[in-house]
Amino acid sequence: MEARIQEQQRQKEEQQARALQEEKRRWQMQEQMRIEQLKPTADTLMLSAEEAFKRRLDMSKSLGSVTAEVLEEQEQSEKEAAAKIKAETERKMSFAERMMAKQGWEHGQGLGKRSDGVAAPLEVLKVQGSKTVGVISQAAVVKPGGASRKKGNTKITGAPTKIVLLRNLVGRGEVDPGLKGEVARECQKYGDVKGIEIYEDADPSTSQEEAVRVFIKFQRGPEAVKAVVELDGRSFDSRVISACFYDETKYELKLFTKQPEEPPLPAECRSKKS
């Protein structure tokens, strides 16, 4: 598609250059004829002002007719090519992408005058087990050299709460003093963070992926839903993070060990050694 657009652009530039050359040639011919007409000859001296004007108008029309036809054909060709490319592109776009395209969005670019706004369409994610609860989130965008999210919709399991549990963020023995601050800075993107607790299970039978459990408490439930949507399945430092909701009462009682009602850790979060 990019190659076709570049070819269309090149053809357009060539057509514009030819049109300019034709316009320049036409102007030179008109100027030469004007100079010839200004020469004091018997014929020109005998013409009335009205006859001279008509003759000059006829010559101008005859010279400009060719250029006008060429420009009209070029304009029609460009319109047909643009309409064809637009139709082909829209067939591959989702409804949200087509709506954004009407506001000037192009694939890979952000909205706004400086193209620094939303770079991907919004998507609606349903909460599993609920007919009324859902969340609107921006579609996944993979940034070079940074963290990325898995493709597809996140399946939210369990009833939404204000507490989010992160598993497989780091392994056993990898908790450092700066981890809580890093988690707080990241989660503040989704809402007002009221508290963070990090629990490391000392039981050797607990797998590396579930040994460190990070709990984040948000001010409001929708903020926690957004955090689960954005963080679940996100890859960071060769690990795939699992994000789910956690019981608020057990959080307040500081019951941070693994609970029977917790969803199982997804297969993609487990290392090959597990």
N, C-alpha and C positions, 0 to 999 in steps of 0.2 A: 504494500500500500504506500509506503514512504517513497519507494522508487517511482511509482506512478505519479505521485504528487510532484516529485522533483522534476520528472519529465514534462509534466504539464506546465510547471513554472518556467522551465527552460524554453518550451515552445512559446509561451506567452511573451517572454522577454525578447525572443527572436522576432515575433510578430510586431511587437511594439517598436523595435529597432527599424524593421522594414517600413513601418508606417511613418516613422519620423523621417527616414530618408526620402520617402515619397513626398511627404509634406515639404521638405526642404527643396526638392527638385521642382515641385509645383510653384513654390514661392519664387525661386530663381527665374523660372520661365515667366511668371507674371511680372516680375520686376523688369526683366529684359523687354517684354512687350510694352510695359508702361513707358520705358525709356524710348523705345522706338516710336511710340505714339506721340511722345512729346517733341519729336523732331519736326521742325517746320517744313512740312511738305504741302504740296497743293491740295492733296486729298484731305488732310487733317484740318487745314485751314478753312476748307469749305464746309466741314461738318458743323452742325449745330450742337449745342451743349446736350440736348436730349438724345440726339443720334449717337454722340460719343459715349454717353452713359450706357445706352442699350448695347452698343458694340462691346464695351468693356464687360458688361454683365454677362453677355453670351460667352465670351472667352473664359471668364471665371468659372461658369457652370460646366463648360466642356472639360476644363482641367481638373475640376474638383470631383466630377462624377466617378472617375475611376477610383480615387482615394476613398471616397465615401463607401463605394461597394465593397472594397477590400476590408475596410474597418468593420463594416456591418457583418461580413462573413466571419471575420475573426471573432467578433463579439458573440455571434450566434454559436460558433464552435466552442468557445470557452464556456458558455452557459450550459450547453449540452454535456460537455465533459464534467463540469462541476456537479450538475444534477445527477449524473450517473454515479460518480464517486460518492456523493452524499447518500444516494439510495442504497448503494452497496454497503456503506458503513453503518447506516441505520438498521439494516437487517441484522447485523451482528451485535448491535447495542441492546442493552436491557432498557426497560422503561425509565429507570432512574438516570441512566447515562444519556438517554435522549433528552430528558428534561434539562440536564446540566448542559448539554451541548447547545441548547437554545439560549443559554446564558453566556455562551462564549467558551465553554470548556472544551478542551481537546485531550485526547488520551495521554496520560502522563503529566499533564499540567494542572496547576491549581486554579481555582476560580479567583476572580478579582482583577483589578486594574494591573497589579504587579504579579499576577499568577502565583500568589503565595497563600491562597486559601485552600479550601477542601480539594484534595487531589484524587478522590475516589468517591463513588456514589454511596449513599446511605442504604443500609439494609435493615430489614425488620427481623428480629430473632424472637422466636416464641419460647416461652418457658415451659419445659416439659412437665406435664401433669396439670397444667392450668390452661383454662380456655380464655382467660381475660388478661393475664399478665404477660407482657412482652417488653422488649427494649429495642430502641433504634440505635444502631451503631454504624460507624463508618466502615466500609468494606476494607479488607486487608490490603495494606500497602507494604511491600518489602523494601526496606532501605538498604543500599549497599553498605556492608561493613557493620551493620547494626542488628538489633533484634528483629525477628520476624514472627508473623503469626501463621499458623497453618491455614490452608484454604478451606472454604466451606463454612457453613453456619455452626456456631457453638451450641451444643446441646446442653441446656441448663437443667441440671437434675436437682430435685428437692425443692422445698418451699423457700423462696427468697427471704433472707434475713439481713441484718446490718453487719454481720460478721463474715469475713472472707478468709478461707483457709487456703494457703499456698503450700503445695508439696513439690519436692524435687527442685526447689530453688537452689539449694546448696546441699552438699553431702555432709555426713558425720565428720566432725572435726574441722569443718570449713567455716564455722561461724566466727566472725571477727567483730570488734567493737563498732565498726562503721556500717554493718549490715542493716541495723534498724534505721539509721538515717537514710540509707539508699532506698530502702523500701518505702519510707515515708515520702521522700521526694517524688518517687515514681507514682505512688498511689494518690498523691494530691492532685494529679491530673484528672482524676475521676470524681473527686468530691472532698468533703471535709473529713479528714482523718482524726478520730478521737483517741485512738490508742493502738499500739502494736505490741504483740507478745511473741517471743521466739522460744520455742520449746525443742530441746534436743533429747531424743529418746536414747537412754543408755543401754537398753536391752539389746544385746548382740544379735538376737534373732530377728530384729527389725531390719528391714532392707535399707540400703543406703538412700534410696529414693524417698523413703518415708521417715527416715530418722530425724530430720529437721522439719519442724512444722511451724509455719509463720502465720500468725493470726492478725488480721487488720480489722479494726472496728470503725465503721463509718457513721456519720451523723444521721443519714437517711438511707432507707432501703434501696431506692433507685440508684444511688451512688454505688452501692455494693453490687447491684446487678450489672452496671456498666463495667466495673472492675473485673468481674468474673468473665464477662464477654471479651474484654480486651486482653486479659492475662492468660486465660485458659488456652493451652496449646501453643503459647508463645515460646520461641526458642531463644535461649540465652546461655552463653558460655557452654555450648555443646549439650545443654540440658533442655528438655521440653517440660515446661511448667504445667502443673495441674492446679486449677483454681475451682473451688466449690464453696457453698455456703456452710456455715457452722452454727450450731444451736446457741442462741444468745444466753440462755440461762447457764449452760455448761461453761460458756466463756467467762461469765461473771464469777462462777464458782471456781475458775481456774482449773477446770478439768480438760487438760490439753492432750491427754493420751488418745490413741486411736479409738474411735467409737464404732459400735456395731452398725449404726445406720449410715455411716459414711459411704459414699460411692467408691467402688474399687479404683485403684490407680490405673489409668489408661495404659494400654500396652506400649504406646509410643513414648511414654515417660520412663519406661524401664530400660536399663542398660542391658547389653548382651550378656554381661556377666551375672545378672540377677537370675 
